[in-house]
Amino acid sequence: MTCIHYITTERKKKSKNIKIDIRRKLILCEISRMYFIWKLRQIQSGYGK
């Protein structure tokens, strides 16, 4: 599930406050992506020791 996938599925629904929805989803997606990358770095640095 990528950020782009979120947008395309939300567009199909055609909700009234779509821009707010998309922005919220993008922010959530971005946060989870950042967290995922951070987690990976933690794991990699753990294995490096």
N, CA and C atoms as an extended XYZ file, in Angstrom:
147
Properties=species:S:1:pos:R:3:atomname:S:1:resname:S:1:resid:I:1 pbc="F F F"
N         0.844       -1.213        0.000 N   MET     1
C         0.000        0.000        0.000 CA  MET     1
C         0.871        1.252        0.000 C   MET     1
N         0.886        1.935       -1.106 N   THR     2
C         1.693        3.146       -1.218 CA  THR     2
C         0.838        4.389       -1.078 C   THR     2
N         1.486        5.526       -0.970 N   CYS     3
C         0.789        6.805       -0.853 CA  CYS     3
C        -0.057        7.075       -2.089 C   CYS     3
N         0.470        6.725       -3.249 N   ILE     4
C        -0.235        6.978       -4.505 CA  ILE     4
C        -1.509        6.137       -4.565 C   ILE     4
N        -1.410        4.924       -4.070 N   HIS     5
C        -2.570        4.037       -4.039 CA  HIS     5
C        -3.707        4.647       -3.220 C   HIS     5
N        -3.350        5.242       -2.085 N   TYR     6
C        -4.340        5.916       -1.244 CA  TYR     6
C        -5.099        6.970       -2.035 C   TYR     6
N        -4.352        7.822       -2.747 N   ILE     7
C        -4.954        8.938       -3.465 CA  ILE     7
C        -5.906        8.429       -4.539 C   ILE     7
N        -5.486        7.449       -5.307 N   THR     8
C        -6.324        6.959       -6.400 CA  THR     8
C        -7.610        6.328       -5.870 C   THR     8
N        -7.524        5.603       -4.760 N   THR     9
C        -8.729        4.986       -4.206 CA  THR     9
C        -9.659        6.054       -3.632 C   THR     9
N        -9.092        7.077       -3.018 N   GLU    10
C        -9.912        8.158       -2.455 CA  GLU    10
C       -10.592        8.954       -3.557 C   GLU    10
N        -9.917        9.160       -4.664 N   ARG    11
C       -10.501        9.910       -5.787 CA  ARG    11
C       -11.731        9.203       -6.330 C   ARG    11
N       -11.667        7.877       -6.372 N   LYS    12
C       -12.786        7.099       -6.898 CA  LYS    12
C       -14.039        7.264       -6.041 C   LYS    12
N       -13.860        7.463       -4.749 N   LYS    13
C       -14.991        7.625       -3.829 CA  LYS    13
C       -15.714        8.954       -4.043 C   LYS    13
N       -14.972        9.966       -4.507 N   LYS    14
C       -15.525       11.298       -4.781 CA  LYS    14
C       -16.228       11.905       -3.560 C   LYS    14
N       -15.545       11.958       -2.459 N   SER    15
C       -16.130       12.596       -1.281 CA  SER    15
C       -16.024       14.111       -1.397 C   SER    15
N       -16.849       14.811       -0.627 N   LYS    16
C       -16.894       16.276       -0.724 CA  LYS    16
C       -15.611       16.915       -0.219 C   LYS    16
N       -15.140       16.451        0.919 N   ASN    17
C       -13.905       17.022        1.474 CA  ASN    17
C       -12.710       16.141        1.113 C   ASN    17
N       -12.580       15.893       -0.186 N   ILE    18
C       -11.540       14.975       -0.693 CA  ILE    18
C       -10.139       15.512       -0.453 C   ILE    18
N        -9.959       16.820       -0.617 N   LYS    19
C        -8.617       17.388       -0.453 CA  LYS    19
C        -8.105       17.213        0.965 C   LYS    19
N        -9.007       17.378        1.936 N   ILE    20
C        -8.621       17.199        3.340 CA  ILE    20
C        -8.264       15.728        3.576 C   ILE    20
N        -9.103       14.855        3.039 N   ASP    21
C        -8.871       13.417        3.184 CA  ASP    21
C        -7.521       13.011        2.626 C   ASP    21
N        -7.243       13.467        1.407 N   ILE    22
C        -5.989       13.113        0.746 CA  ILE    22
C        -4.804       13.640        1.542 C   ILE    22
N        -4.917       14.886        1.983 N   ARG    23
C        -3.813       15.474        2.741 CA  ARG    23
C        -3.578       14.691        4.025 C   ARG    23
N        -4.649       14.344        4.718 N   ARG    24
C        -4.531       13.581        5.962 CA  ARG    24
C        -3.876       12.240        5.702 C   ARG    24
N        -4.328       11.568        4.651 N   LYS    25
C        -3.771       10.257        4.321 CA  LYS    25
C        -2.300       10.354        3.931 C   LYS    25
N        -1.968       11.406        3.181 N   LEU    26
C        -0.579       11.585        2.769 CA  LEU    26
C         0.315       11.815        3.976 C   LEU    26
N        -0.155       12.628        4.916 N   ILE    27
C         0.626       12.898        6.128 CA  ILE    27
C         0.812       11.604        6.911 C   ILE    27
N        -0.262       10.855        7.091 N   LEU    28
C        -0.184        9.574        7.805 CA  LEU    28
C         0.763        8.621        7.098 C   LEU    28
N         0.656        8.580        5.791 N   CYS    29
C         1.506        7.704        4.989 CA  CYS    29
C         2.968        8.109        5.143 C   CYS    29
N         3.215        9.406        5.077 N   GLU    30
C         4.576        9.926        5.205 CA  GLU    30
C         5.156        9.580        6.568 C   GLU    30
N         4.357        9.760        7.620 N   ILE    31
C         4.819        9.460        8.979 CA  ILE    31
C         5.166        7.980        9.098 C   ILE    31
N         4.285        7.121        8.610 N   SER    32
C         4.543        5.684        8.712 CA  SER    32
C         5.771        5.289        7.899 C   SER    32
N         5.966        5.962        6.757 N   ARG    33
C         7.137        5.666        5.923 CA  ARG    33
C         8.418        6.072        6.646 C   ARG    33
N         8.389        7.266        7.247 N   MET    34
C         9.540        7.748        8.000 CA  MET    34
C         9.849        6.795        9.152 C   MET    34
N         8.803        6.357        9.847 N   TYR    35
C         8.966        5.440       10.964 CA  TYR    35
C         9.564        4.122       10.492 C   TYR    35
N         9.087        3.643        9.361 N   PHE    36
C         9.573        2.383        8.792 CA  PHE    36
C        11.055        2.482        8.476 C   PHE    36
N        11.454        3.588        7.834 N   ILE    37
C        12.862        3.799        7.496 CA  ILE    37
C        13.700        3.880        8.767 C   ILE    37
N        13.179        4.608        9.761 N   TRP    38
C        13.885        4.736       11.037 CA  TRP    38
C        14.068        3.374       11.683 C   TRP    38
N        13.016        2.551       11.665 N   LYS    39
C        13.073        1.207       12.223 CA  LYS    39
C        14.145        0.378       11.515 C   LYS    39
N        14.159        0.459       10.190 N   LEU    40
C        15.150       -0.287        9.418 CA  LEU    40
C        16.564        0.118        9.821 C   LEU    40
N        16.767        1.437        9.972 N   ARG    41
C        18.090        1.935       10.362 CA  ARG    41
C        18.486        1.403       11.733 C   ARG    41
N        17.506        1.354       12.656 N   GLN    42
C        17.771        0.842       14.004 CA  GLN    42
C        18.226       -0.611       13.928 C   GLN    42
N        17.513       -1.391       13.123 N   ILE    43
C        17.827       -2.817       12.978 CA  ILE    43
C        19.209       -2.984       12.360 C   ILE    43
N        19.472       -2.240       11.285 N   GLN    44
C        20.753       -2.359       10.593 CA  GLN    44
C        21.913       -1.960       11.494 C   GLN    44
N        21.740       -0.870       12.250 N   SER    45
C        22.816       -0.432       13.141 CA  SER    45
C        23.013       -1.449       14.269 C   SER    45
N        21.922       -2.114       14.664 N   GLY    46
C        22.005       -3.158       15.687 CA  GLY    46
C        22.809       -4.342       15.195 C   GLY    46
N        22.605       -4.727       13.940 N   TYR    47
C        23.332       -5.857       13.381 CA  TYR    47
C        24.794       -5.496       13.119 C   TYR    47
N        25.049       -4.229       12.845 N   GLY    48
C        26.403       -3.782       12.528 CA  GLY    48
C        27.356       -3.894       13.701 C   GLY    48
N        26.830       -3.895       14.938 N   LYS    49
C        27.702       -3.919       16.130 CA  LYS    49
C        28.264       -5.306       16.395 C   LYS    49
